[in-house]
């Protein structure tokens, strides 16, 4: 397999976990003079089809996304259920959680990362956006999670 991890893909976002979405959004909006481009929440469980550490899961969250010319900045406030976000908040408090790549081939990238010893820890489908996310535990290697984002309109192979 090609050793270049995400050759045709782009770094799309940086994400911070928060325990108070409104407070974080207000602070960041004041700091940057920007308003969030999107405020959302988790998809219904039957749509999200979430998994966490290999098991089916119901995972709730709220998020806000700020768009910049070169990258998006995301804030996620996790629900009380087990998730990579809840783990981060409980273990480390608010702060940087992951960086995300948009991928054109989730299956190929998942296989590549898992082959490098970076296991997938969480998966979910987007509501109304025809896409999905997957988180990979690269904290031992780099202190942060890798997220892959794939939209059906862009993908090259199935999930």
Protein Blocks (a to p, Z undefined) as FASTA:
>chain_A
ZZbfblmbccfbdcdddfblklmmmmmmmmnopacfbdcddddfklnopaeehiacdddd
dddddddfkbccddddddfbdcfklmmmmmnopadfbdcdddfblklmmmmmmmnopacf
bdcddehklpadddddfklmnopacdddddfklpmbdZZ
